[in-house]
Amino acid sequence: MDDTTPATAGRQPDWATIRDEYENRLFHPATICKRHGVSENQLRYRRQKEGWFNSRARAPTTAELVTRMMKVLERQVWQLEKSMDEPVDKQVNALAVSVKSLDKLIEFGAAKPNVAPASLTDMAEMRAKLVERERQFNARFEPR
């Protein structure tokens, strides 16, 4: 059987092989469909359902990860500031976990090339600001 001969009719497609060919970019998706006798819609459905890597996917760079973590932190701080119905401790704990993750990324050299990672002083300042925001938030609900 050559690369473009479809699988015999009546047989179930070998999805493990199809996934391997797709994720490792061994063939174009159209060629994979012809080889295994599946439609492009079936391939797309299976890929989305099982969370296959996109054939064009690439691993994110460390700088991209840091940028994404900063966005997560900013969103969490914003939600903490506007939240009034949820316990603050739960949100602060989630924020602390995110800050630890960011610390690890920076520790692994996630900053731009040839630039020193953020110092511990920078991280201490960030934590101090978060503690101050938490204090201000709690002060809004204290009885006078």
N, CA, C and O atoms as a GROMACS GRO file, in nm:
protein
  576
    1MET      N    1   0.085  -0.117   0.000
    1MET     CA    2   0.000   0.000   0.000
    1MET      C    3   0.090   0.123   0.000
    1MET      O    4   0.177   0.136   0.086
    2ASP      N    5   0.070   0.215  -0.095
    2ASP     CA    6   0.152   0.336  -0.098
    2ASP      C    7   0.092   0.442  -0.006
    2ASP      O    8  -0.010   0.418   0.059
    3ASP      N    9   0.155   0.560  -0.002
    3ASP     CA   10   0.116   0.665   0.092
    3ASP      C   11  -0.023   0.720   0.071
    3ASP      O   12  -0.080   0.778   0.164
    4THR      N   13  -0.080   0.704  -0.046
    4THR     CA   14  -0.210   0.766  -0.073
    4THR      C   15  -0.322   0.665  -0.089
    4THR      O   16  -0.435   0.705  -0.117
    5THR      N   17  -0.295   0.535  -0.074
    5THR     CA   18  -0.399   0.435  -0.089
    5THR      C   19  -0.486   0.433   0.036
    5THR      O   20  -0.433   0.418   0.147
    6PRO      N   21  -0.618   0.450   0.022
    6PRO     CA   22  -0.703   0.450   0.140
    6PRO      C   23  -0.710   0.313   0.206
    6PRO      O   24  -0.687   0.211   0.142
    7ALA      N   25  -0.743   0.312   0.335
    7ALA     CA   26  -0.759   0.187   0.408
    7ALA      C   27  -0.878   0.112   0.349
    7ALA      O   28  -0.967   0.172   0.288
    8THR      N   29  -0.879  -0.019   0.368
    8THR     CA   30  -0.988  -0.097   0.313
    8THR      C   31  -1.119  -0.061   0.380
    8THR      O   32  -1.123  -0.030   0.499
    9ALA      N   33  -1.226  -0.067   0.302
    9ALA     CA   34  -1.358  -0.029   0.354
    9ALA      C   35  -1.403  -0.128   0.459
    9ALA      O   36  -1.370  -0.247   0.453
   10GLY      N   37  -1.480  -0.079   0.558
   10GLY     CA   38  -1.533  -0.166   0.661
   10GLY      C   39  -1.445  -0.178   0.784
   10GLY      O   40  -1.493  -0.218   0.890
   11ARG      N   41  -1.320  -0.145   0.772
   11ARG     CA   42  -1.230  -0.152   0.887
   11ARG      C   43  -1.233  -0.022   0.964
   11ARG      O   44  -1.244   0.086   0.904
   12GLN      N   45  -1.225  -0.030   1.096
   12GLN     CA   46  -1.220   0.089   1.179
   12GLN      C   47  -1.084   0.158   1.162
   12GLN      O   48  -0.981   0.091   1.152
   13PRO      N   49  -1.084   0.290   1.157
   13PRO     CA   50  -0.957   0.361   1.143
   13PRO      C   51  -0.869   0.340   1.266
   13PRO      O   52  -0.919   0.330   1.378
   14ASP      N   53  -0.741   0.334   1.245
   14ASP     CA   54  -0.645   0.322   1.355
   14ASP      C   55  -0.613   0.462   1.404
   14ASP      O   56  -0.520   0.526   1.354
   15TRP      N   57  -0.690   0.511   1.502
   15TRP     CA   58  -0.678   0.649   1.547
   15TRP      C   59  -0.544   0.677   1.614
   15TRP      O   60  -0.496   0.790   1.611
   16ALA      N   61  -0.483   0.577   1.674
   16ALA     CA   62  -0.352   0.598   1.736
   16ALA      C   63  -0.248   0.630   1.628
   16ALA      O   64  -0.165   0.720   1.647
   17THR      N   65  -0.252   0.558   1.517
   17THR     CA   66  -0.161   0.584   1.406
   17THR      C   67  -0.190   0.719   1.342
   17THR      O   68  -0.099   0.794   1.308
   18ILE      N   69  -0.319   0.747   1.326
   18ILE     CA   70  -0.358   0.875   1.265
   18ILE      C   71  -0.309   0.990   1.352
   18ILE      O   72  -0.255   1.089   1.302
   19ARG      N   73  -0.329   0.976   1.483
   19ARG     CA   74  -0.284   1.082   1.574
   19ARG      C   75  -0.132   1.100   1.566
   19ARG      O   76  -0.083   1.213   1.562
   20ASP      N   77  -0.060   0.990   1.564
   20ASP     CA   78   0.086   0.997   1.555
   20ASP      C   79   0.129   1.067   1.427
   20ASP      O   80   0.218   1.153   1.430
   21GLU      N   81   0.069   1.031   1.316
   21GLU     CA   82   0.103   1.094   1.188
   21GLU      C   83   0.069   1.243   1.189
   21GLU      O   84   0.144   1.325   1.136
   22TYR      N   85  -0.044   1.277   1.250
   22TYR     CA   86  -0.087   1.417   1.254
   22TYR      C   87   0.003   1.501   1.344
   22TYR      O   88   0.053   1.606   1.303
   23GLU      N   89   0.024   1.454   1.468
   23GLU     CA   90   0.102   1.534   1.564
   23GLU      C   91   0.249   1.542   1.529
   23GLU      O   92   0.315   1.642   1.560
   24ASN      N   93   0.301   1.440   1.463
   24ASN     CA   94   0.442   1.442   1.424
   24ASN      C   95   0.464   1.496   1.284
   24ASN      O   96   0.576   1.493   1.232
   25ARG      N   97   0.356   1.546   1.224
   25ARG     CA   98   0.363   1.610   1.092
   25ARG      C   99   0.425   1.520   0.986
   25ARG      O  100   0.503   1.565   0.902
   26LEU      N  101   0.388   1.392   0.991
   26LEU     CA  102   0.444   1.300   0.892
   26LEU      C  103   0.383   1.321   0.755
   26LEU      O  104   0.449   1.303   0.652
   27PHE      N  105   0.254   1.359   0.753
   27PHE     CA  106   0.184   1.385   0.627
   27PHE      C  107   0.092   1.504   0.648
   27PHE      O  108   0.060   1.541   0.761
   28HIS      N  109   0.049   1.564   0.539
   28HIS     CA  110  -0.052   1.670   0.546
   28HIS      C  111  -0.184   1.607   0.591
   28HIS      O  112  -0.208   1.489   0.564
   29PRO      N  113  -0.269   1.683   0.658
   29PRO     CA  114  -0.397   1.627   0.703
   29PRO      C  115  -0.479   1.563   0.591
   29PRO      O  116  -0.541   1.459   0.611
   30ALA      N  117  -0.481   1.625   0.475
   30ALA     CA  118  -0.557   1.568   0.363
   30ALA      C  119  -0.501   1.430   0.323
   30ALA      O  120  -0.577   1.339   0.292
   31THR      N  121  -0.370   1.417   0.325
   31THR     CA  122  -0.307   1.290   0.291
   31THR      C  123  -0.338   1.185   0.397
   31THR      O  124  -0.362   1.068   0.365
   32ILE      N  125  -0.336   1.226   0.524
   32ILE     CA  126  -0.369   1.134   0.634
   32ILE      C  127  -0.511   1.082   0.616
   32ILE      O  128  -0.538   0.963   0.635
   33CYS      N  129  -0.602   1.172   0.581
   33CYS     CA  130  -0.742   1.131   0.561
   33CYS      C  131  -0.753   1.028   0.448
   33CYS      O  132  -0.824   0.929   0.462
   34LYS      N  133  -0.684   1.052   0.338
   34LYS     CA  134  -0.688   0.958   0.225
   34LYS      C  135  -0.628   0.824   0.264
   34LYS      O  136  -0.682   0.719   0.231
   35ARG      N  137  -0.516   0.827   0.335
   35ARG     CA  138  -0.446   0.704   0.374
   35ARG      C  139  -0.532   0.615   0.463
   35ARG      O  140  -0.526   0.493   0.453
   36HIS      N  141  -0.610   0.676   0.550
   36HIS     CA  142  -0.684   0.599   0.650
   36HIS      C  143  -0.835   0.593   0.623
   36HIS      O  144  -0.910   0.534   0.702
   37GLY      N  145  -0.878   0.654   0.514
   37GLY     CA  146  -1.019   0.646   0.477
   37GLY      C  147  -1.112   0.719   0.572
   37GLY      O  148  -1.222   0.672   0.601
   38VAL      N  149  -1.068   0.835   0.622
   38VAL     CA  150  -1.153   0.916   0.709
   38VAL      C  151  -1.172   1.052   0.643
   38VAL      O  152  -1.092   1.094   0.561
   39SER      N  153  -1.281   1.118   0.682
   39SER     CA  154  -1.304   1.251   0.626
   39SER      C  155  -1.227   1.355   0.709
   39SER      O  156  -1.184   1.328   0.821
   40GLU      N  157  -1.212   1.473   0.651
   40GLU     CA  158  -1.144   1.580   0.723
   40GLU      C  159  -1.226   1.622   0.844
   40GLU      O  160  -1.170   1.662   0.946
   41ASN      N  161  -1.358   1.614   0.835
   41ASN     CA  162  -1.443   1.645   0.950
   41ASN      C  163  -1.422   1.544   1.063
   41ASN      O  164  -1.418   1.583   1.180
   42GLN      N  165  -1.408   1.416   1.030
   42GLN     CA  166  -1.381   1.315   1.133
   42GLN      C  167  -1.247   1.343   1.200
   42GLN      O  168  -1.236   1.334   1.322
   43LEU      N  169  -1.147   1.377   1.120
   43LEU     CA  170  -1.015   1.407   1.174
   43LEU      C  171  -1.022   1.529   1.266
   43LEU      O  172  -0.967   1.528   1.376
   44ARG      N  173  -1.091   1.633   1.221
   44ARG     CA  174  -1.104   1.756   1.301
   44ARG      C  175  -1.178   1.727   1.432
   44ARG      O  176  -1.138   1.775   1.538
   45TYR      N  177  -1.287   1.648   1.424
   45TYR     CA  178  -1.365   1.615   1.543
   45TYR      C  179  -1.280   1.539   1.645
   45TYR      O  180  -1.279   1.571   1.763
   46ARG      N  181  -1.209   1.438   1.598
   46ARG     CA  182  -1.127   1.355   1.687
   46ARG      C  183  -1.015   1.438   1.749
   46ARG      O  184  -0.983   1.423   1.867
   47ARG      N  185  -0.956   1.526   1.669
   47ARG     CA  186  -0.848   1.612   1.717
   47ARG      C  187  -0.900   1.703   1.830
   47ARG      O  188  -0.833   1.718   1.932
   48GLN      N  189  -1.015   1.762   1.811
   48GLN     CA  190  -1.070   1.853   1.912
   48GLN      C  191  -1.118   1.776   2.035
   48GLN      O  192  -1.098   1.821   2.148
   49LYS      N  193  -1.180   1.662   2.013
   49LYS     CA  194  -1.235   1.583   2.123
   49LYS      C  195  -1.124   1.530   2.214
   49LYS      O  196  -1.139   1.531   2.336
   50GLU      N  197  -1.014   1.485   2.156
   50GLU     CA  198  -0.906   1.424   2.234
   50GLU      C  199  -0.793   1.521   2.264
   50GLU      O  200  -0.696   1.484   2.331
   51GLY      N  201  -0.804   1.644   2.217
   51GLY     CA  202  -0.704   1.744   2.250
   51GLY      C  203  -0.568   1.721   2.185
   51GLY      O  204  -0.464   1.740   2.249
   52TRP      N  205  -0.568   1.680   2.060
   52TRP     CA  206  -0.442   1.659   1.991
   52TRP      C  207  -0.370   1.792   1.974
   52TRP      O  208  -0.433   1.898   1.969
   53PHE      N  209  -0.239   1.785   1.966
   53PHE     CA  210  -0.163   1.904   1.935
   53PHE      C  211  -0.190   1.943   1.791
   53PHE      O  212  -0.202   1.858   1.703
   54ASN      N  213  -0.200   2.073   1.770
   54ASN     CA  214  -0.219   2.122   1.634
   54ASN      C  215  -0.092   2.092   1.554
   54ASN      O  216   0.018   2.097   1.608
   55SER      N  217  -0.108   2.061   1.429
   55SER     CA  218   0.009   2.030   1.347
   55SER      C  219   0.102   2.149   1.333
   55SER      O  220   0.219   2.133   1.297
   56ARG      N  221   0.052   2.269   1.361
   56ARG     CA  222   0.136   2.388   1.354
   56ARG      C  223   0.182   2.435   1.493
   56ARG      O  224   0.249   2.537   1.505
   57ALA      N  225   0.145   2.361   1.596
   57ALA     CA  226   0.174   2.404   1.733
   57ALA      C  227   0.324   2.402   1.760
   57ALA      O  228   0.401   2.325   1.702
   58ARG      N  229   0.362   2.490   1.851
   58ARG     CA  230   0.501   2.491   1.897
   58ARG      C  231   0.498   2.518   2.046
   58ARG      O  232   0.401   2.574   2.099
   59ALA      N  233   0.603   2.481   2.113
   59ALA     CA  234   0.610   2.504   2.257
   59ALA      C  235   0.629   2.654   2.282
   59ALA      O  236   0.707   2.719   2.212
   60PRO      N  237   0.559   2.709   2.381
   60PRO     CA  238   0.576   2.852   2.409
   60PRO      C  239   0.714   2.881   2.466
   60PRO      O  240   0.774   2.798   2.535
   61THR      N  241   0.763   2.999   2.436
   61THR     CA  242   0.892   3.038   2.493
   61THR      C  243   0.873   3.076   2.638
   61THR      O  244   0.761   3.101   2.682
   62THR      N  245   0.981   3.081   2.711
   62THR     CA  246   0.973   3.116   2.852
   62THR      C  247   0.923   3.258   2.869
   62THR      O  248   0.847   3.286   2.962
   63ALA      N  249   0.964   3.348   2.781
   63ALA     CA  250   0.918   3.486   2.789
   63ALA      C  251   0.766   3.493   2.769
   63ALA      O  252   0.699   3.572   2.836
   64GLU      N  253   0.713   3.412   2.679
   64GLU     CA  254   0.568   3.408   2.658
   64GLU      C  255   0.497   3.356   2.783
   64GLU      O  256   0.389   3.405   2.819
   65LEU      N  257   0.557   3.258   2.849
   65LEU     CA  258   0.497   3.205   2.971
   65LEU      C  259   0.494   3.311   3.081
   65LEU      O  260   0.395   3.323   3.154
   66VAL      N  261   0.602   3.388   3.093
   66VAL     CA  262   0.606   3.494   3.195
   66VAL      C  263   0.499   3.598   3.165
   66VAL      O  264   0.429   3.644   3.255
   67THR      N  265   0.486   3.635   3.039
   67THR     CA  266   0.386   3.733   3.000
   67THR      C  267   0.246   3.682   3.033
   67THR      O  268   0.163   3.757   3.086
   68ARG      N  269   0.219   3.557   3.004
   68ARG     CA  270   0.088   3.499   3.035
   68ARG      C  271   0.064   3.494   3.185
   68ARG      O  272  -0.047   3.522   3.231
   69MET      N  273   0.168   3.460   3.262
   69MET     CA  274   0.152   3.456   3.408
   69MET      C  275   0.125   3.595   3.463
   69MET      O  276   0.046   3.610   3.556
   70MET      N  277   0.190   3.697   3.407
   70MET     CA  278   0.165   3.834   3.453
   70MET      C  279   0.020   3.873   3.425
   70MET      O  280  -0.043   3.941   3.506
   71LYS      N  281  -0.033   3.831   3.311
   71LYS     CA  282  -0.174   3.858   3.279
   71LYS      C  283  -0.266   3.787   3.378
   71LYS      O  284  -0.367   3.843   3.420
   72VAL      N  285  -0.232   3.664   3.413
   72VAL     CA  286  -0.312   3.589   3.511
   72VAL      C  287  -0.311   3.661   3.644
   72VAL      O  288  -0.415   3.677   3.708
   73LEU      N  289  -0.193   3.705   3.687
   73LEU     CA  290  -0.182   3.778   3.814
   73LEU      C  291  -0.264   3.907   3.811
   73LEU      O  292  -0.335   3.938   3.906
   74GLU      N  293  -0.253   3.980   3.703
   74GLU     CA  294  -0.327   4.105   3.692
   74GLU      C  295  -0.477   4.080   3.699
   74GLU      O  296  -0.550   4.153   3.766
   75ARG      N  297  -0.524   3.975   3.630
   75ARG     CA  298  -0.666   3.941   3.633
   75ARG      C  299  -0.710   3.902   3.774
   75ARG      O  300  -0.818   3.940   3.819
   76GLN      N  301  -0.625   3.825   3.845
   76GLN     CA  302  -0.661   3.783   3.981
   76GLN      C  303  -0.666   3.903   4.076
   76GLN      O  304  -0.755   3.911   4.160
   77VAL      N  305  -0.571   3.995   4.063
   77VAL     CA  306  -0.572   4.114   4.148
   77VAL      C  307  -0.696   4.197   4.119
   77VAL      O  308  -0.760   4.247   4.211
   78TRP      N  309  -0.730   4.212   3.993
   78TRP     CA  310  -0.849   4.288   3.954
   78TRP      C  311  -0.974   4.224   4.013
   78TRP      O  312  -1.061   4.294   4.066
   79GLN      N  313  -0.984   4.090   4.005
   79GLN     CA  314  -1.100   4.021   4.061
   79GLN      C  315  -1.105   4.034   4.212
   79GLN      O  316  -1.212   4.047   4.271
   80LEU      N  317  -0.988   4.032   4.276
   80LEU     CA  318  -0.982   4.049   4.420
   80LEU      C  319  -1.034   4.186   4.461
   80LEU      O  320  -1.106   4.200   4.559
   81GLU      N  321  -0.996   4.287   4.384
   81GLU     CA  322  -1.038   4.423   4.415
   81GLU      C  323  -1.188   4.443   4.398
   81GLU      O  324  -1.250   4.517   4.474
   82LYS      N  325  -1.247   4.379   4.299
   82LYS     CA  326  -1.389   4.401   4.273
   82LYS      C  327  -1.481   4.304   4.344
   82LYS      O  328  -1.603   4.324   4.349
   83SER      N  329  -1.425   4.198   4.401
   83SER     CA  330  -1.506   4.095   4.465
   83SER      C  331  -1.551   4.140   4.603
   83SER      O  332  -1.472   4.190   4.683
   84MET      N  333  -1.679   4.119   4.629
   84MET     CA  334  -1.730   4.150   4.762
   84MET      C  335  -1.805   4.032   4.822
   84MET      O  336  -1.830   4.030   4.943
   85ASP      N  337  -1.842   3.936   4.742
   85ASP     CA  338  -1.924   3.826   4.791
   85ASP      C  339  -1.846   3.698   4.820
   85ASP      O  340  -1.903   3.605   4.877
   86GLU      N  341  -1.719   3.692   4.785
   86GLU     CA  342  -1.640   3.572   4.805
   86GLU      C  343  -1.536   3.598   4.913
   86GLU      O  344  -1.484   3.709   4.924
   87PRO      N  345  -1.505   3.495   4.994
   87PRO     CA  346  -1.403   3.516   5.097
   87PRO      C  347  -1.269   3.557   5.035
   87PRO      O  348  -1.226   3.502   4.934
   88VAL      N  349  -1.206   3.655   5.097
   88VAL     CA  350  -1.081   3.708   5.045
   88VAL      C  351  -0.969   3.606   5.057
   88VAL      O  352  -0.882   3.599   4.970
   89ASP      N  353  -0.970   3.528   5.162
   89ASP     CA  354  -0.862   3.431   5.185
   89ASP      C  355  -0.846   3.334   5.069
   89ASP      O  356  -0.733   3.302   5.030
   90LYS      N  357  -0.955   3.289   5.015
   90LYS     CA  358  -0.951   3.195   4.902
   90LYS      C  359  -0.881   3.259   4.781
   90LYS      O  360  -0.797   3.196   4.717
   91GLN      N  361  -0.917   3.382   4.752
   91GLN     CA  362  -0.857   3.452   4.637
   91GLN      C  363  -0.711   3.485   4.663
   91GLN      O  364  -0.628   3.475   4.572
   92VAL      N  365  -0.678   3.523   4.785
   92VAL     CA  366  -0.540   3.556   4.817
   92VAL      C  367  -0.452   3.432   4.806
   92VAL      O  368  -0.339   3.440   4.759
   93ASN      N  369  -0.504   3.317   4.848
   93ASN     CA  370  -0.428   3.192   4.835
   93ASN      C  371  -0.404   3.158   4.689
   93ASN      O  372  -0.294   3.115   4.652
   94ALA      N  373  -0.505   3.176   4.605
   94ALA     CA  374  -0.488   3.151   4.462
   94ALA      C  375  -0.385   3.246   4.403
   94ALA      O  376  -0.304   3.207   4.318
   95LEU      N  377  -0.388   3.371   4.448
   95LEU     CA  378  -0.291   3.469   4.402
   95LEU      C  379  -0.150   3.431   4.446
   95LEU      O  380  -0.055   3.445   4.369
   96ALA      N  381  -0.137   3.382   4.568
   96ALA     CA  382  -0.006   3.341   4.619
   96ALA      C  383   0.052   3.226   4.536
   96ALA      O  384   0.172   3.223   4.507
   97VAL      N  385  -0.033   3.132   4.498
   97VAL     CA  386   0.012   3.020   4.415
   97VAL      C  387   0.060   3.072   4.280
   97VAL      O  388   0.162   3.026   4.228
   98SER      N  389  -0.012   3.167   4.222
   98SER     CA  390   0.028   3.224   4.093
   98SER      C  391   0.161   3.298   4.104
   98SER      O  392   0.245   3.288   4.015
   99VAL      N  393   0.180   3.369   4.213
   99VAL     CA  394   0.306   3.442   4.232
   99VAL      C  395   0.421   3.343   4.246
   99VAL      O  396   0.529   3.367   4.192
  100LYS      N  397   0.399   3.232   4.316
  100LYS     CA  398   0.503   3.130   4.328
  100LYS      C  399   0.537   3.071   4.191
  100LYS      O  400   0.654   3.046   4.160
  101SER      N  401   0.435   3.049   4.108
  101SER     CA  402   0.459   2.998   3.973
  101SER      C  403   0.541   3.096   3.892
  101SER      O  404   0.633   3.057   3.820
  102LEU      N  405   0.509   3.224   3.905
  102LEU     CA  406   0.585   3.327   3.835
  102LEU      C  407   0.728   3.330   3.885
  102LEU      O  408   0.822   3.344   3.806
  103ASP      N  409   0.748   3.316   4.016
  103ASP     CA  410   0.883   3.311   4.073
  103ASP      C  411   0.963   3.198   4.011
  103ASP      O  412   1.080   3.216   3.975
  104LYS      N  413   0.901   3.081   3.997
  104LYS     CA  414   0.971   2.966   3.938
  104LYS      C  415   1.007   2.992   3.793
  104LYS      O  416   1.118   2.960   3.749
  105LEU      N  417   0.915   3.050   3.718
  105LEU     CA  418   0.944   3.079   3.577
  105LEU      C  419   1.062   3.174   3.566
  105LEU      O  420   1.151   3.156   3.483
  106ILE      N  421   1.062   3.276   3.650
  106ILE     CA  422   1.171   3.374   3.646
  106ILE      C  423   1.300   3.307   3.691
  106ILE      O  424   1.407   3.334   3.636
  107GLU      N  425   1.291   3.221   3.791
  107GLU     CA  426   1.409   3.150   3.840
  107GLU      C  427   1.471   3.063   3.731
  107GLU      O  428   1.593   3.047   3.727
  108PHE      N  429   1.388   3.008   3.644
  108PHE     CA  430   1.438   2.924   3.535
  108PHE      C  431   1.493   3.006   3.420
  108PHE      O  432   1.522   2.953   3.313
  109GLY      N  433   1.509   3.136   3.441
  109GLY     CA  434   1.565   3.220   3.337
  109GLY      C  435   1.464   3.259   3.233
  109GLY      O  436   1.495   3.265   3.114
  110ALA      N  437   1.344   3.284   3.276
  110ALA     CA  438   1.236   3.313   3.183
  110ALA      C  439   1.238   3.455   3.131
  110ALA      O  440   1.154   3.490   3.048
  111ALA      N  441   1.328   3.536   3.175
  111ALA     CA  442   1.334   3.674   3.128
  111ALA      C  443   1.393   3.677   2.988
  111ALA      O  444   1.432   3.574   2.933
  112LYS      N  445   1.400   3.795   2.932
  112LYS     CA  446   1.458   3.811   2.799
  112LYS      C  447   1.604   3.768   2.801
  112LYS      O  448   1.668   3.776   2.906
  113PRO      N  449   1.658   3.723   2.689
  113PRO     CA  450   1.798   3.684   2.684
  113PRO      C  451   1.888   3.801   2.720
  113PRO      O  452   1.860   3.916   2.688
  114ASN      N  453   1.996   3.768   2.788
  114ASN     CA  454   2.098   3.865   2.828
  114ASN      C  455   2.046   3.972   2.923
  114ASN      O  456   2.105   4.080   2.934
  115VAL      N  457   1.937   3.944   2.991
  115VAL     CA  458   1.883   4.036   3.090
  115VAL      C  459   1.870   3.959   3.220
  115VAL      O  460   1.818   3.847   3.223
  116ALA      N  461   1.918   4.018   3.326
  116ALA     CA  462   1.911   3.951   3.456
  116ALA      C  463   1.766   3.934   3.498
  116ALA      O  464   1.684   4.023   3.474
  117PRO      N  465   1.734   3.820   3.560
  117PRO     CA  466   1.595   3.802   3.605
  117PRO      C  467   1.561   3.900   3.716
  117PRO      O  468   1.649   3.961   3.777
  118ALA      N  469   1.433   3.915   3.740
  118ALA     CA  470   1.389   4.007   3.844
  118ALA      C  471   1.453   3.970   3.976
  118ALA      O  472   1.464   3.852   4.010
  119SER      N  473   1.493   4.070   4.049
  119SER     CA  474   1.561   4.045   4.176
  119SER      C  475   1.459   4.010   4.283
  119SER      O  476   1.339   4.028   4.266
  120LEU      N  477   1.511   3.958   4.394
  120LEU     CA  478   1.424   3.927   4.507
  120LEU      C  479   1.361   4.054   4.562
  120LEU      O  480   1.251   4.050   4.617
  121THR      N  481   1.429   4.167   4.547
  121THR     CA  482   1.373   4.294   4.592
  121THR      C  483   1.246   4.326   4.514
  121THR      O  484   1.147   4.369   4.572
  122ASP      N  485   1.250   4.304   4.382
  122ASP     CA  486   1.132   4.327   4.299
  122ASP      C  487   1.015   4.240   4.344
  122ASP      O  488   0.902   4.286   4.353
  123MET      N  489   1.045   4.114   4.372
  123MET     CA  490   0.940   4.022   4.416
  123MET      C  491   0.888   4.064   4.554
  123MET      O  492   0.768   4.056   4.579
  124ALA      N  493   0.976   4.108   4.642
  124ALA     CA  494   0.934   4.153   4.775
  124ALA      C  495   0.842   4.275   4.763
  124ALA      O  496   0.743   4.286   4.836
  125GLU      N  497   0.876   4.365   4.672
  125GLU     CA  498   0.791   4.483   4.650
  125GLU      C  499   0.654   4.442   4.600
  125GLU      O  500   0.552   4.496   4.643
  126MET      N  501   0.650   4.346   4.508
  126MET     CA  502   0.523   4.299   4.455
  126MET      C  503   0.438   4.237   4.566
  126MET      O  504   0.318   4.263   4.576
  127ARG      N  505   0.502   4.154   4.650
  127ARG     CA  506   0.429   4.092   4.761
  127ARG      C  507   0.378   4.199   4.857
  127ARG      O  508   0.265   4.191   4.905
  128ALA      N  509   0.462   4.299   4.886
  128ALA     CA  510   0.420   4.406   4.977
  128ALA      C  511   0.299   4.480   4.922
  128ALA      O  512   0.207   4.513   4.997
  129LYS      N  513   0.297   4.505   4.792
  129LYS     CA  514   0.182   4.572   4.730
  129LYS      C  515   0.057   4.486   4.743
  129LYS      O  516  -0.052   4.537   4.770
  130LEU      N  517   0.072   4.355   4.723
  130LEU     CA  518  -0.043   4.265   4.735
  130LEU      C  519  -0.095   4.262   4.879
  130LEU      O  520  -0.216   4.262   4.901
  131VAL      N  521  -0.005   4.260   4.976
  131VAL     CA  522  -0.046   4.262   5.116
  131VAL      C  523  -0.119   4.391   5.148
  131VAL      O  524  -0.221   4.390   5.217
  132GLU      N  525  -0.068   4.504   5.096
  132GLU     CA  526  -0.132   4.633   5.119
  132GLU      C  527  -0.271   4.635   5.055
  132GLU      O  528  -0.365   4.687   5.116
  133ARG      N  529  -0.286   4.582   4.936
  133ARG     CA  530  -0.417   4.576   4.871
  133ARG      C  531  -0.514   4.490   4.950
  133ARG      O  532  -0.632   4.523   4.963
  134GLU      N  533  -0.462   4.379   5.005
  134GLU     CA  534  -0.548   4.293   5.087
  134GLU      C  535  -0.592   4.368   5.212
  134GLU      O  536  -0.709   4.360   5.251
  135ARG      N  537  -0.501   4.442   5.276
  135ARG     CA  538  -0.535   4.519   5.395
  135ARG      C  539  -0.641   4.623   5.362
  135ARG      O  540  -0.737   4.640   5.438
  136GLN      N  541  -0.625   4.693   5.250
  136GLN     CA  542  -0.722   4.793   5.209
  136GLN      C  543  -0.858   4.729   5.182
  136GLN      O  544  -0.963   4.784   5.217
  137PHE      N  545  -0.856   4.614   5.118
  137PHE     CA  546  -0.980   4.543   5.088
  137PHE      C  547  -1.052   4.504   5.216
  137PHE      O  548  -1.172   4.525   5.230
  138ASN      N  549  -0.977   4.448   5.312
  138ASN     CA  550  -1.036   4.406   5.438
  138ASN      C  551  -1.088   4.526   5.517
  138ASN      O  552  -1.188   4.515   5.588
  139ALA      N  553  -1.022   4.640   5.505
  139ALA     CA  554  -1.063   4.760   5.578
  139ALA      C  555  -1.201   4.808   5.532
  139ALA      O  556  -1.273   4.870   5.609
  140ARG      N  557  -1.238   4.781   5.410
  140ARG     CA  558  -1.368   4.822   5.359
  140ARG      C  559  -1.482   4.754   5.431
  140ARG      O  560  -1.592   4.809   5.437
  141PHE      N  561  -1.459   4.636   5.486
  141PHE     CA  562  -1.565   4.557   5.547
  141PHE      C  563  -1.562   4.559   5.700
  141PHE      O  564  -1.650   4.501   5.764
  142GLU      N  565  -1.463   4.623   5.757
  142GLU     CA  566  -1.454   4.629   5.903
  142GLU      C  567  -1.560   4.725   5.955
  142GLU      O  568  -1.581   4.832   5.899
  143PRO      N  569  -1.627   4.685   6.065
  143PRO     CA  570  -1.727   4.776   6.123
  143PRO      C  571  -1.659   4.897   6.184
  143PRO      O  572  -1.549   4.888   6.239
  144ARG      N  573  -1.725   5.010   6.175
  144ARG     CA  574  -1.668   5.135   6.226
  144ARG      C  575  -1.726   5.170   6.358
  144ARG      O  576  -1.690   5.272   6.417
   0.00000   0.00000   0.00000
